[in-house]
Amino acid sequence: MLKCWQKELTNGLHMFDRLEDRMSSVKISIQEIDLWITSLDEIDDFMLHEYQSHLRDEEKAYAQRFLFFKERKRYIVTRTLERYLLSKYLRIAPDSLKIEKGAFGKPYIPDNSTIALQYNLSHAENLIACAVSLKAPIGIDLEETVKTFDFLDIAKNTFRERAHSALLNLADHVLKDRFYSYWALNECFYKTHGGELKGKPAEMDFFINTDSKRILYFQGEPTCHWKFYLLSLAKKYRVAICLQTPKADTSFVINSCNLLPYMRFSLADSEILQESADWK
């Protein structure tokens, strides 16, 4: 289900002390997904300097390790977005937020028993995405669907049988679109617990039914339930979201959220939004 109203935090992410005076906390329910998008193109040098000033010392040191300015800028903005945004859900000061990494590298919030907030980050080119949920472990993958590769060769060596077979005999423009959909679905599944698809065969098999707009998935002997959502953004990005759920029939509402400066978007303009069903 899609809920197309906006959660706007402020008129600009400039300085944390100003923000504390002007904005309230952000609320989320157990069956909601908040999808936040921000664009590097909207962040000027002054704002970037402000963001960097709020990084921890180890984060500042890590930022300087990037050889290219774009990667350094993305890291600074991502860390600021992460700290600023999550603190509003937890109702604490951004500087007091503690973030650690699990065994597989996924960031998480320790001592998070108050509301059991879950989140995941992804980026592609100039966009950064953050998906937030309550209790349900979540993974998100954002892919720019512009580059062309030998899609069938990658699919043969990476995807499982149903996903690979679904790509055969497709027209080039359809093949490209469908490949990025399957890739993003696999990536977001891995990211619910940490890790990535690159360099390993997929654990999950998918089939996208374009008639019913449903994502079917198969995982051998599943030990838990999963929910997948797939949508396109600005006609050049594919977004996939995965949640681990306690029951097969759990459904979520996706909120399109604006964090300024941001790339203005509405999920109502998405070409596809597909909810998963277990493979029978």
C-alpha positions in Angstrom: 0.0 0.0 0.0 1.2 3.5 -0.8 0.7 6.6 1.3 1.7 9.7 -0.6 2.0 12.4 2.0 5.2 14.0 3.0 7.1 14.0 6.3 9.1 17.3 6.1 11.6 17.9 8.8 12.6 21.5 8.3 13.3 24.2 5.8 16.9 23.4 5.6 19.5 21.1 7.2 22.1 23.8 8.0 23.1 23.7 11.7 22.0 21.3 14.4 21.4 24.0 17.0 18.9 25.8 14.7 17.2 22.5 14.0 16.7 21.7 17.7 14.7 24.9 18.1 12.5 24.5 15.0 11.4 20.9 14.6 9.7 18.2 16.5 10.3 14.5 16.6 9.3 12.1 13.8 6.8 9.3 14.6 6.5 6.0 12.9 4.1 3.1 13.4 4.8 -0.6 13.3 3.4 -1.1 9.8 5.0 1.9 8.2 8.1 2.4 6.1 9.6 5.9 5.9 11.6 6.4 2.7 13.9 9.4 2.8 15.7 10.7 -0.2 18.3 13.5 -0.4 20.4 14.7 -3.3 24.1 15.7 -3.3 23.4 18.2 -6.0 21.4 20.4 -3.6 24.2 20.7 -1.0 26.7 23.6 -1.5 30.1 24.0 -0.1 28.9 26.0 2.9 26.4 23.4 3.9 29.0 20.6 3.4 31.3 22.4 5.8 28.6 22.6 8.4 27.8 18.9 8.0 31.5 18.0 8.4 31.8 20.0 11.6 29.2 17.7 13.2 31.1 14.5 12.4 32.9 12.6 15.1 36.7 12.7 15.1 37.0 9.2 13.7 34.4 10.1 11.0 36.3 13.2 10.0 39.5 11.2 9.7 37.8 8.5 7.6 36.3 11.2 5.3 39.8 12.4 4.4 40.8 8.9 3.2 38.6 9.3 0.1 40.7 10.3 -3.0 37.8 11.8 -4.9 35.7 14.8 -3.7 32.4 13.3 -4.7 32.9 10.1 -2.6 34.1 12.3 0.4 31.0 14.5 0.0 28.7 11.5 -0.1 30.2 10.0 3.0 29.9 13.3 4.9 26.3 13.9 3.9 25.3 10.2 4.6 26.8 10.3 8.1 25.0 13.6 8.8 21.7 12.5 7.4 22.0 9.3 9.4 22.7 11.0 12.7 20.3 13.9 12.2 17.4 11.8 11.0 17.5 8.9 13.4 17.9 11.3 16.4 14.4 12.7 15.5 12.8 9.3 15.8 14.6 8.6 19.0 14.0 12.1 20.4 17.6 12.6 21.4 20.3 15.1 20.4 22.1 14.2 17.2 25.5 14.3 18.8 24.5 11.8 21.5 23.3 9.1 19.0 25.5 6.0 19.0 25.7 3.9 15.9 27.6 0.6 15.6 28.1 -2.0 13.0 27.1 -5.7 13.2 29.1 -8.8 12.3 28.3 -8.3 8.6 28.9 -4.5 8.5 25.3 -3.3 8.8 24.9 -0.2 11.0 22.5 -0.4 13.9 21.6 1.6 17.0 22.7 -0.1 20.3 20.5 0.3 23.4 17.5 0.8 21.1 14.9 -1.0 23.2 12.7 2.1 23.6 11.1 1.9 20.1 13.2 -0.8 18.4 14.0 1.5 15.4 15.4 -0.3 12.3 17.0 1.5 9.3 19.2 1.0 6.2 21.0 3.2 3.8 21.8 3.1 0.1 23.2 5.5 -2.6 23.4 5.7 -6.3 25.3 8.5 -8.1 24.0 11.7 -6.5 21.1 10.3 -4.5 21.1 8.9 -0.9 18.2 6.9 0.4 17.3 5.9 4.0 14.5 3.4 4.8 13.2 3.4 8.4 11.0 0.8 10.0 9.9 -0.2 13.5 11.0 -3.6 14.8 11.1 -5.3 11.4 14.7 -5.6 10.1 14.9 -3.6 6.9 17.2 -3.4 3.8 17.1 -1.0 0.9 18.9 -0.9 -2.4 19.0 2.1 -4.7 20.3 1.6 -8.3 20.7 4.0 -11.2 19.4 2.2 -14.3 21.5 4.0 -16.8 24.7 1.8 -17.4 24.6 -1.1 -19.8 26.4 -4.4 -19.2 26.3 -7.9 -20.4 23.1 -8.5 -18.3 22.5 -12.1 -19.3 26.1 -13.1 -18.4 25.9 -11.5 -15.0 22.5 -13.0 -14.4 23.7 -16.5 -15.4 26.5 -16.3 -12.8 24.6 -14.5 -10.1 20.8 -14.9 -10.1 19.1 -18.2 -9.4 17.1 -20.2 -12.0 13.7 -18.4 -12.0 15.2 -14.9 -12.1 17.7 -15.8 -14.8 15.1 -17.6 -17.0 12.8 -14.6 -16.7 15.4 -12.4 -18.5 15.9 -14.6 -21.5 14.4 -13.5 -24.8 13.5 -10.0 -23.6 13.9 -6.9 -25.8 17.0 -4.9 -24.8 15.2 -2.1 -23.1 13.0 -4.5 -21.2 16.0 -6.6 -20.3 17.8 -3.7 -18.8 14.9 -2.6 -16.7 14.1 -6.1 -15.4 17.8 -6.9 -14.6 18.1 -3.9 -12.4 14.8 -4.9 -10.6 16.1 -8.4 -9.9 19.5 -7.1 -8.8 18.0 -4.5 -6.4 15.7 -7.2 -4.9 18.6 -9.4 -4.2 20.7 -6.6 -2.8 18.0 -5.4 -0.4 17.5 -8.9 0.9 21.2 -9.2 1.8 21.1 -5.8 3.4 18.5 -6.8 5.9 21.2 -8.6 7.8 24.3 -7.0 6.2 26.4 -7.9 3.2 26.0 -7.5 -0.5 25.3 -9.6 -3.6 28.4 -8.6 -5.5 30.8 -11.6 -6.0 28.5 -14.3 -4.8 25.5 -16.3 -6.0 22.1 -15.1 -4.9 20.4 -16.9 -2.0 16.9 -15.9 -3.0 15.0 -16.6 -6.2 12.5 -14.1 -7.6 9.9 -13.9 -10.3 8.2 -10.6 -11.1 4.7 -11.0 -12.5 4.1 -7.9 -14.5 0.4 -8.6 -15.0 -0.5 -8.8 -11.3 2.4 -6.5 -10.3 3.5 -9.0 -7.6 6.9 -10.2 -6.6 7.1 -13.9 -6.0 10.1 -15.2 -4.0 11.4 -18.6 -3.2 14.0 -19.5 -0.6 14.0 -23.3 -0.3 13.0 -24.0 3.3 12.2 -20.5 4.7 12.8 -19.9 8.4 11.1 -16.5 8.4 8.8 -14.4 6.3 9.9 -11.6 4.0 8.2 -8.6 2.4 9.6 -7.0 -0.8 8.6 -3.7 -2.4 9.9 -2.4 -5.7 9.5 1.0 -7.3 11.1 3.3 -9.8 12.1 6.9 -9.0 12.5 9.8 -11.4 12.5 7.2 -14.3 16.2 6.5 -13.8 16.5 4.8 -10.4 15.2 1.5 -9.1 14.4 1.2 -5.4 13.9 -2.1 -3.7 13.0 -2.6 0.0 13.0 -5.8 2.0 11.7 -6.5 5.5 11.8 -9.5 7.7 8.3 -10.0 9.1 6.9 -12.2 11.9 3.8 -13.2 9.7 3.4 -13.9 6.0 0.4 -11.6 5.7 2.0 -8.5 7.3 1.6 -5.4 5.1 3.2 -2.0 5.2 2.5 1.5 4.2 5.3 3.4 2.5 5.6 7.1 3.2 7.5 9.3 0.8 9.5 11.7 3.0 11.3 14.9 2.2 14.5 15.9 3.9 15.6 19.4 2.8 17.7 20.0 0.8 16.1 17.2 -1.1 15.3 16.0 -4.6 11.5 16.6 -4.8 9.8 13.3 -5.4 6.5 11.6 -4.9 5.9 7.8 -4.8 2.6 8.5 -6.6 4.8 9.1 -9.7 6.4 5.6 -9.4 5.9 3.4 -12.4 5.7 0.3 -10.3 5.1 -0.6 -6.7 4.9 -4.3 -6.1 4.3 -6.2 -2.9 5.6 -9.7 -2.5 4.0 -13.0 -2.0 5.5 -16.4 -1.0 6.2 -18.7 -3.9 3.6 -21.5 -3.9 
